[in-house]
Amino acid sequence: MTGEEAVAYVWSHGWEAHAPGLGRVRELLRRLGDPQKGLKFIHAAGTNGKGSVCACLASVLEAAGYRVGLNTSPHLERFHERIRVNGEEVSDSELGAVMDQVRPAAEAMAEHPTEFELITAAAFLHFQKQDCDLVVLETGLGGALDASNVIETPELAVLTAMGMDHAAILGPTLRDIAAAKAGIIKPGGTVVSRGGCPQADEVFRRTCQEQGADLTELDLSRLRVQRLDLEGAVFDFAPWENLTIPLAGAYQAENAALALTALEILREKGWRVLEEAVRQGLAAVRWPGRFEVLGKRPVFLLDGAHNAHGMCATAESLRALFPGKRLTFLLGVLADKDAGEMLDLLAPLAERAFVLRPDSPRAMDPAALCALLAERGVEARPCVSVEEGLNAALAAAGEAGAVCALGSLYLCGEVRAAWFKRR
């Protein structure tokens, strides 16, 4: 298969009509020789911050001299972003080659695997072929029944910030959602948790006790942010001092601190990660679409906040970087998110909003979103295309203003592509 054919094949097998479970992916991987059994993993689950923490870990471990696989989702602009080795996306030829192995195995099964199960199998095969020393693996949805959870006890399980999201699938309460995420905790494992959410923390502590797993919770008293601006942050995480991360969100120092806690434990387990690698890796980390600064006149920010928990963190960052200032927003959300709660957080910071329909069948109608904004006293206008919305937002802000595009990772990718297309 070509890379394009491989991607088309993956997307032709949705998950909606399939019962959740690991049976299909286990069978698929068994037919492929169980490539995951020869790999070592860091496995990450949580509501927000998974991608940023994974990116920090992968960057530092690469700087330490390891060959590091990174499997994340969703992608922003290109499918190949999901599968990387030492920062390099899987190539068209590599993706086609692994899918040439995956497809006949999948089609020989009584129940065909879903898109995410196919991606997981392809990623494991690619990481095996690339002789990865360690794979940083992000869950797609939840944890217990997520396809990535087919792995055995990882080197480390990382639980990031918790909040309400995907409640219709994972359960109506925060404890239900935490229980799903806690599924990545394996017998005798080692776990690092972001903490700070009492209901979820209770679930994680109990699960670790039941599984005989060692749990370390992030100690935020060790963290002191020295400087935060559009270039990123300089921070201490005792005993580390003067660490730099080129990610502008106020929450990114906390994500980096969680990654550092994980790295400290990896060092205790025998992984060689020197101080210089930590400094170099954090200073070099890139994670597009998460409070990413694309322009300066006007300031143009792109953020992946797509639920109330993420929107709260973004609002805090905007207040820290633009105290007392109102911004222009380029906004699009999915209908299955709590748009009202998200807008309650955003409205006090908004001068105006331009509203788009993200490229998803789950997208909220722009007119309905404009009505919700109007109820909160925000002037809002629907736009037909990303290009129209981008140009309108920039013109309204003027050179001295600031624009923030957010609300959906689908929208994030579309806006990012449109931005670079107009450069």
TAZIJO-V473207 format. One record per helix or strand. SS is the DSSP state (A for helix, B for strand). FROM is the first residue (numbers start at 1). LEN is the number of residues. If there is no record, write none. Layout:
ss->SS from->FROM len->LEN
ss->SS from->FROM len->LEN
//
This chain:
ss->A from->3 len->9
ss->A from->23 len->9
ss->A from->35 len->4
ss->B from->41 len->5
ss->B from->48 len->1
ss->A from->50 len->14
ss->B from->68 len->4
ss->A from->79 len->4
ss->B from->83 len->3
ss->B from->88 len->2
ss->A from->92 len->16
ss->A from->115 len->15
ss->B from->134 len->5
ss->A from->147 len->4
ss->B from->156 len->4
ss->B from->161 len->1
ss->A from->167 len->4
ss->A from->174 len->11
ss->B from->190 len->4
ss->A from->198 len->14
ss->B from->214 len->4
ss->A from->220 len->3
ss->B from->223 len->7
ss->B from->232 len->6
ss->B from->240 len->6
ss->A from->252 len->17
ss->A from->275 len->10
ss->B from->292 len->5
ss->B from->299 len->4
ss->A from->308 len->14
ss->B from->327 len->5
ss->B from->334 len->1
ss->A from->339 len->9
ss->B from->350 len->6
ss->B from->363 len->1
ss->A from->366 len->10
ss->B from->380 len->3
ss->A from->386 len->12
ss->B from->402 len->5
ss->A from->409 len->14
//
